[in-house]
Amino acid sequence: MSTISKPEAPVVRGLQLLQPSGWPQPKGYANGVMAEGRLIVTGGVVGWDAAGRFADGFVAQVRQTLENIVAILAEGGARPDNLVRLTWYVVDMDEYVSNLKALGKVYREVIGTHYPSMALVQVVRLVEPSSRVEIEATAVVPR
């Protein structure tokens, strides 16, 4: 039986980005990521500080949420470029879409130019009534 040779997906910082042939190149996320190592999984992280105070406004809450994720990753010996997946939950998709430019800037300032697999879901509300966004993160730290 013969096999078709497929070019290897790019390997970036120990993560192999999975991009099916012929698919459009994603912007700001990856279609898939393959990694091997120690797994770090967060719960739903929201945009409050250590005292439980929420940042004011959607973009500020996203910044604080991403900073909180980075702090959790650091506890496990991981960095933002170890992220393989982010799942965003927002209470208002229009609020997200209307802030794309500012969100991109905040994302790059906190996470950098590493774009893992991502999903974005609008929900009716989050457990914390003041929260505009909640993000779950998965990272893999290479062995």
C-alpha positions as CSV (number, residue, x, y, z in Angstrom):
1,M,0.0,0.0,0.0
2,S,1.4,3.4,-0.9
3,T,1.1,6.5,1.2
4,I,0.9,10.1,0.1
5,S,3.6,12.2,1.5
6,K,2.3,15.4,3.1
7,P,4.6,18.2,3.9
8,E,5.3,18.7,7.6
9,A,3.4,21.5,9.3
10,P,5.6,24.3,10.7
11,V,7.0,23.7,14.2
12,V,7.0,26.8,16.4
13,R,8.5,26.7,19.9
14,G,7.8,23.0,20.1
15,L,4.2,23.3,18.9
16,Q,3.3,22.0,15.5
17,L,0.7,24.2,13.7
18,L,-1.9,22.2,11.8
19,Q,-3.0,23.8,8.6
20,P,-4.8,21.6,6.1
21,S,-3.6,22.0,2.5
22,G,-5.6,24.5,0.5
23,W,-7.4,26.1,3.5
24,P,-7.2,29.9,3.9
25,Q,-4.6,31.0,6.3
26,P,-6.3,32.0,9.6
27,K,-5.8,35.5,11.0
28,G,-5.2,35.8,14.7
29,Y,-5.6,32.0,15.5
30,A,-4.5,28.6,14.4
31,N,-6.8,25.9,12.9
32,G,-5.0,23.3,15.1
33,V,-2.0,22.8,17.2
34,M,-0.1,19.6,18.1
35,A,2.2,19.4,21.1
36,E,3.8,17.0,23.5
37,G,4.6,17.7,27.2
38,R,3.0,18.7,30.5
39,L,-0.6,19.9,30.2
40,I,-1.9,23.1,31.9
41,V,-5.6,23.7,31.9
42,T,-7.2,26.8,33.4
43,G,-10.8,27.2,34.5
44,G,-12.8,30.1,33.2
45,V,-10.6,33.1,33.9
46,V,-12.3,36.6,34.2
47,G,-11.0,40.1,34.2
48,W,-10.7,40.9,37.9
49,D,-7.7,41.7,39.9
50,A,-6.4,39.9,43.0
51,A,-8.9,41.9,45.1
52,G,-11.8,40.7,43.0
53,R,-12.4,44.1,41.3
54,F,-13.3,44.0,37.7
55,A,-11.5,46.2,35.2
56,D,-13.8,48.9,33.7
57,G,-14.9,48.1,30.2
58,F,-14.7,45.2,27.8
59,V,-11.2,45.8,26.4
60,A,-9.8,46.4,29.9
61,Q,-11.4,43.2,31.1
62,V,-9.9,41.3,28.2
63,R,-6.4,42.7,29.2
64,Q,-6.8,41.7,32.8
65,T,-8.2,38.3,31.8
66,L,-5.1,37.6,29.6
67,E,-2.8,38.9,32.3
68,N,-4.5,36.5,34.8
69,I,-4.0,33.6,32.4
70,V,-0.3,34.5,32.0
71,A,0.0,34.5,35.8
72,I,-1.6,31.1,36.0
73,L,0.7,29.7,33.3
74,A,3.7,31.1,35.2
75,E,2.7,29.1,38.3
76,G,3.0,26.0,36.1
77,G,6.3,27.0,34.6
78,A,4.7,28.0,31.3
79,R,4.8,31.1,29.1
80,P,2.2,32.5,26.7
81,D,3.9,30.8,23.7
82,N,3.0,27.4,25.4
83,L,-0.7,28.1,24.8
84,V,-2.4,25.6,22.4
85,R,-6.0,26.7,22.9
86,L,-8.1,29.6,24.1
87,T,-11.9,29.5,24.4
88,W,-13.5,32.9,24.8
89,Y,-17.0,33.4,26.2
90,V,-18.4,36.9,25.7
91,V,-21.8,38.3,26.6
92,D,-22.0,40.5,23.6
93,M,-20.6,39.5,20.2
94,D,-21.1,43.0,18.8
95,E,-19.0,44.4,21.6
96,Y,-16.2,42.0,20.7
97,V,-16.4,42.7,16.9
98,S,-16.5,46.5,17.4
99,N,-13.3,46.3,19.5
100,L,-11.2,44.0,17.2
101,K,-8.4,46.5,16.6
102,A,-8.0,47.4,20.4
103,L,-8.4,43.7,21.3
104,G,-5.6,42.8,18.8
105,K,-3.3,45.4,20.4
106,V,-4.0,44.2,23.9
107,Y,-3.6,40.6,22.9
108,R,-0.1,41.3,21.3
109,E,0.9,43.3,24.4
110,V,0.1,40.5,26.8
111,I,0.4,37.3,24.9
112,G,2.7,38.4,22.0
113,T,2.4,37.2,18.4
114,H,1.6,33.6,19.3
115,Y,-1.8,32.5,18.1
116,P,-3.1,29.2,19.3
117,S,-6.3,27.5,18.3
118,M,-9.2,29.6,19.5
119,A,-13.0,29.5,19.7
120,L,-15.3,32.4,20.5
121,V,-18.8,31.8,21.9
122,Q,-21.5,34.3,22.9
123,V,-23.3,33.4,26.1
124,V,-26.4,34.8,27.8
125,R,-24.4,35.7,30.9
126,L,-21.4,34.6,32.9
127,V,-21.4,33.5,36.6
128,E,-19.9,36.8,37.7
129,P,-22.6,39.5,36.7
130,S,-19.9,42.2,36.1
131,S,-17.9,40.0,33.8
132,R,-18.0,40.8,30.0
133,V,-15.6,38.0,29.1
134,E,-14.3,34.7,30.4
135,I,-11.5,32.7,28.8
136,E,-10.4,29.1,29.3
137,A,-6.8,28.3,28.4
138,T,-4.9,25.2,27.6
139,A,-1.1,25.1,27.4
140,V,1.5,22.4,26.9
141,V,5.0,22.8,28.3
142,P,7.5,20.8,26.4
143,R,9.4,18.1,28.3
